[in-house]
Amino acid sequence: MSSESTTGLKGSQPGWWLIWRTARLLVLAVSLASLGGLIFRDQLIFHPVTETRGHPGHYGLFYEEVWLTTAAGDRIRAWRLPPPEGGPGRVALFFQGNSGNLSLLMGHLVFLNSLGLDVLAVDYPGYGPSPGRPSEEAVYQSAEALWEEAVRRGAAPETILLYGFSLGGGAASHLARNHPPAALVLDSTFTQLRDVPGRHFPWLAPYLKLVLGEAFDTRGRLGRIHCPLLVLHSPGDEVVPFELGETLFQAYRNNVKFFGRGRGGHLDFLLNQSLYRARLENLLGLLPPLE
């Protein structure tokens, strides 16, 4: 009996050993994946295109190319589209998403300019001809440099509209928290960065929290923003889930707010301009008149 008992125990050892070894390998794999994610975090987030594929002049518009310097010393390219004669005297600062560059989003700039706005937009470091490497801090510093340029040109804060598309909503909300503007527009923007892949792949949530942390936390800034807010989002958004835009809208309680429900996908703004024109004109019409 003693011999049978010992044999049974020995027979169980390979099974426990295999489980223990597998667990150790899984821990090692997760640790390496997390380390890799932290090391290559910015490469995972940002997808710039360096080639400029056109300019506002192709639309028959006069524009200026301006070079700004961030607090970190990065030189970044900005475009300015001056307002048409008799414009409302308001300025729109436009912030792009995580991929491409300004030349691939000219539709947004041209549309904002068609509302009579003086439009300023910037290519983050690594985007278009702007040298350097993109990062969350570099995006915020680019936004600050663009704000300073608008003020240097004579724009009062109460005349400045901040417009953030997708990840650019993080830049716009960063500015709105630090420099109260006339209004804030969040177009297809997320609550915080990790919520985007987290909605698509819920089982990655712990890993995403470790790697992305609180990056681009627009939702967390809303409590310190006090200007009128317009949220634009489409239920068919295949990149940033519609529920994240709804969450931003529902969470904001510090001023008047509006919601523009689209009909298409992530670039719905460019496809349904009549809808967005009505939403933006409504927002601009509710702002105090300029002296």
Secondary structure, DSSP 8 states (H G I E B T S, - for coil): -HHHHHHHHHHHHHHHHHHHHHHHHHHHHHHHHHHHHHHTHHHHH-EE--S----GGGGT---EEEEEE-TTS-EEEEEEE---TT--S-EEEEE--SEE-GGG-HHHHHHHHHTT-EEEEE--TTSTT--S---HHHHHHHHHHHHHHHHHTT--GGGEEEEEETTHHHHHHHHHHHS--SEEEEES--SSTTHHHHHH-GGGHHHHHHHHTTTT-HHHHGGG--S-EEEEE-TT-SSS-HHHHHHHHHH--SS-EEEEE-SSSTTHHHH-HHHHHHHHHHHHHHS----
